[in-house]
Amino acid sequence: GQQLNQSPQSMFIQEGEDVSMNCTSSSIFNTWLWYKQDPGEGPVLLIALYKAGELTSNGRLTAQFGITRKDSFLNISASIPSDVGIYFCAGLTYNTDKLIFGTGTRLQVFP
Amino acid sequence: DGGITQSPKYLFRKEGQNVTLSCEQNLNHDAMYWYRQDPGQGLRLIYYSQIVNDFQKGDIAEGYSVSREKKESFPLTVTSAQKNPTAFYLCASSADRERAEAFFGQGTRLTVV
């Protein structure tokens, strides 16, 4: 099936540091979504992007829809312990109705 | 409160038995999805439905079946043909194709022994 490649797979950072992660595909997407999942729970939507080049913020989180339409980026500024979790990107292509998820980035924040 | 509800949270079944996982939403969403998540892995699409009485296979549909008889309900049956059914199952819904933000239920952890 179609796949979205997320990197890095995992990150171990100190509280207060900024974080960057990205998601890439060989296909063009018309929607990018970013989610956070806590252990044993369903993913929670963080940011939705609908236009190439769009830059959207949600508190300390900022995400961008790449201008090639094949990638997206998520930045977290001044990380705090509750940022710990798995971050997933998801995308919807022009020619399918399937919402495809990336492989996830596991974030660990140390005090 | 509007939302998407999966039940039960934990489910145990004997090998060879079919089991049905419930997913209900009161958000008036057209689209509904079922995903499977294995430990340390991402989400893989099992089935999805964009409208009542219609659904499509995802990337790993073998051994699963669904129905969409009502807009608010999208139950998933894990059949005995599914070779490795133990996993965390997540249901999601979105308003429609243009408003693709998907909202998830709490998940059902299925253990087959």
Chai-1 contact restraints between the chains, C-beta under 6 A:
chainA,res_idxA,chainB,res_idxB,connection_type,confidence,min_distance_angstrom,max_distance_angstrom,comment,restraint_id
A,G1,B,D59,contact,1.0,0.0,6.0,A-B,restraint_1
A,T31,B,A100,contact,1.0,0.0,6.0,A-B,restraint_2
A,G42,B,L90,contact,1.0,0.0,6.0,A-B,restraint_3
A,G42,B,F104,contact,1.0,0.0,6.0,A-B,restraint_4
A,G42,B,G105,contact,1.0,0.0,6.0,A-B,restraint_5
A,G42,B,Q106,contact,1.0,0.0,6.0,A-B,restraint_6
A,G42,B,G107,contact,1.0,0.0,6.0,A-B,restraint_7
A,P43,B,F104,contact,1.0,0.0,6.0,A-B,restraint_8
A,L45,B,E101,contact,1.0,0.0,6.0,A-B,restraint_9
A,A48,B,E101,contact,1.0,0.0,6.0,A-B,restraint_10
A,L92,B,A100,contact,1.0,0.0,6.0,A-B,restraint_11
A,D97,B,Q50,contact,1.0,0.0,6.0,A-B,restraint_12
A,D97,B,R97,contact,1.0,0.0,6.0,A-B,restraint_13
A,K98,B,L45,contact,1.0,0.0,6.0,A-B,restraint_14
A,L99,B,A102,contact,1.0,0.0,6.0,A-B,restraint_15
A,F101,B,G42,contact,1.0,0.0,6.0,A-B,restraint_16
A,F101,B,L43,contact,1.0,0.0,6.0,A-B,restraint_17
A,T103,B,G42,contact,1.0,0.0,6.0,A-B,restraint_18
A,G104,B,G42,contact,1.0,0.0,6.0,A-B,restraint_19
